[in-house]
């Protein structure tokens, strides 16, 4: 199968519980192989299934490891933390870009413009209510 989103996990757990071997194909590899097969980026379920089957036949897959109990919880929490940290960084970069555009002098006045009470108060006072 091709792991996209979180939808594959329930089926994979069900199959593994019944001692059915589950292997994965990288979605990027599926996309590239599909384009190589027919020189077209078009997408359909039938075409994707055939491409995935060919990749598995050619040995271009990896074994699934599904952790259980505390290890599953740790993996889930770790992935959630990584996702939140990426979102945090993206938001911080967006705020920095806005500050650089509208308040370029703020970094020369305040060492950490997003942390200090005074700088936050100045930024709040610049906000115009709707």
N, C-alpha and C positions, 0 to 999 in steps of 0.2 A: 504494500500500500504506500501511498504518498502522504506524509504527515503535513497536513495544512491546518492551521488553527489548532483547536483542541478536540475536534470531532473524531479523530482517529483513535483516541485513547480508549474510549469505551469498547469499541469493537476489538481493538488489540488485546485489552484485558480479558474480554470474553473468550477470544480464540486461545490465548495463552493458558487460561484456566483449564481449557479442554485439551491441552497438550498439542495444539496446532501451531506449527512453526509460523512465525510472523517476521517478515523482512520489510525494510523500508527503502524507498527510492527518493533521493534528494529532489525536491521540486524544481530546483534550478537545472538539474540534469535532465529532468523530464522536458522542460521547456526547450532546452538546447537540442536534445535528441529529436524532438518533434519537428523543430525547424530544419534540422539536417535531413530528416526522412523525406519531407515533401517540399522543402524550401518555402514554407508558408507559416506565418505566426498564428493562423486561425486555430481556434480552440473548440473542442467538443468532447463530451464524455467518452464517446466511442474511440475517438482518436487518442485521448489521454490514456485510456485503459490499454489500448494496443501498444502504445509507447512504453508504458510502465511494464507490461508483460515482456517486451523485447529487452528492456534494460535488465530485468531480473534473469531472463534466459542467458544474457551475456555476462552475468555475474556482477553487474554494477549495482549492488545493493549493500545494505549493512544490516546486521542483526539488531533486533529490538531488545533493549534492556528496560524492563518495567520494574522499578523498585517497589517494595511493599512496606507497609506499616510506617514506622518512623522515617525510613529512608525516602518513601514517597512524599511524606509531609515536608521533609527537609528540602527535597528537590523542588516541590511546588513553592515553598516559601522563598527559596533562593532565587528561583526564576521570577517570582513576583517582585522581590527586592531589586533585582537587576533591571527589570522593566521600569519600576518606579524611579530608580536612579537615573536611567536614560531620560525619562520624562522630566525629571527635576532639572537635569543639565540643559535640556532643550528649552525649558521655560526660563531658566536663568539666562541663557544666551539670548533669548528673545527680549527679555527685560533689559539686558545690557545694551542690545542694539537700539532699543527705543530710547534709553537714557543717553546713549552716545549721540543720537540724532537730535533729541529735544533739549537735553541738559548736558552738553559736552563738558562743561566746567565742573560738574559734580564730583568727578573723580579727583580733581585737583584740590577741591575743598574738603572732601570727606574721604578718609582712607578706605572705608568699606561702606559705600552708599546704601547698600541693601541690608545692612546690619544695625547701624547706629540709630539711636532714638531721634536725634536731631535731624538727620538726613531723611528718615522716614516721615517725620512730622512735616518737613518742608515739601516732600513729594505729595503727601496727603493734602496739604494746603493748596497745591497747584492743581488739584483735581477739581474740575468744574462739575457741579451736580447737574443731572439731566433736567 
